[in-house]
Amino acid sequence: MKIRVIRGKEKNQWRTLYGINPMAGVVEGFRWALLGTETAPGPIVLVSALVAVGLLISGAFYFRRMEKTFADVV
C-alpha cells in the first residue's frame, strides 16, 4: 500500500478529490494536531464527514432493501 502526500501545486488541484475520502479529514486533523501543519483542516473535515454520513444513510437504505433476500443468498 502506498501513501501519497499531497504538496505544493498538486495540493490545490487534488484537494477536492482527496476530501471525498472519509478518512482524509481524520488524517488531516492528526497531521494538523501532531505535526503542526500551517492550515487547519476545517473544510476537508466537513467534506469528509458529509461523505461518511451519505455513505451511512445509503448503506442503511440498501441493507433495508436487501435484508429480505439476504438470508436466502448466504
C-alpha positions as CSV (number, residue, x, y, z in Angstrom):
1,M,0.0,0.0,0.0
2,K,1.4,3.4,-1.0
3,I,0.6,6.6,0.9
4,R,1.0,9.7,-1.1
5,V,1.5,13.1,0.5
6,I,0.0,16.0,-1.5
7,R,2.2,19.1,-1.5
8,G,2.8,22.3,-3.4
9,K,0.9,22.9,-6.7
10,E,-0.7,19.5,-6.5
11,K,-2.3,20.3,-3.2
12,N,-4.9,22.7,-4.7
13,Q,-5.5,20.6,-7.8
14,W,-6.3,17.4,-6.0
15,R,-7.7,18.7,-2.7
16,T,-11.4,18.3,-3.6
17,L,-11.0,14.7,-4.8
18,Y,-8.9,14.0,-1.8
19,G,-11.6,15.3,0.5
20,I,-14.2,12.8,-0.8
21,N,-12.3,10.0,1.1
22,P,-14.0,9.8,4.5
23,M,-10.6,9.2,6.2
24,A,-9.0,12.2,4.7
25,G,-10.4,14.5,7.4
26,V,-9.1,12.3,10.1
27,V,-5.6,12.1,8.6
28,E,-5.5,15.9,8.0
29,G,-6.7,16.5,11.6
30,F,-4.0,14.3,13.1
31,R,-1.4,15.9,10.8
32,W,-2.5,19.4,11.9
33,A,-2.6,18.5,15.6
34,L,0.6,16.4,15.9
35,L,2.8,17.9,13.2
36,G,1.7,21.4,13.2
37,T,0.8,21.9,9.6
38,E,0.2,25.5,8.5
39,T,-3.6,25.3,7.9
40,A,-6.4,23.9,10.0
41,P,-8.3,21.1,8.2
42,G,-11.8,22.6,8.7
43,P,-13.2,22.4,5.2
44,I,-11.8,18.9,4.4
45,V,-13.1,17.5,7.7
46,L,-16.6,18.9,6.8
47,V,-16.5,17.3,3.3
48,S,-15.2,14.0,4.7
49,A,-17.9,14.0,7.4
50,L,-20.7,14.7,4.8
51,V,-19.4,11.9,2.6
52,A,-19.3,9.5,5.6
53,V,-22.9,10.4,6.6
54,G,-24.0,10.0,3.0
55,L,-22.4,6.5,2.8
56,L,-24.0,5.6,6.1
57,I,-27.5,6.6,5.0
58,S,-27.2,5.0,1.6
59,G,-25.9,1.8,3.2
60,A,-28.8,1.7,5.6
61,F,-31.3,2.1,2.8
62,Y,-29.5,-0.6,0.7
63,F,-29.4,-3.0,3.7
64,R,-33.1,-2.5,4.4
65,R,-34.0,-3.2,0.8
66,M,-31.8,-6.3,0.5
67,E,-32.5,-7.7,4.0
68,K,-35.4,-9.9,3.0
69,T,-33.4,-11.8,0.3
70,F,-30.0,-11.6,2.0
71,A,-30.5,-14.8,4.1
72,D,-31.5,-16.8,1.0
73,V,-28.3,-15.8,-0.8
74,V,-25.9,-16.6,2.1
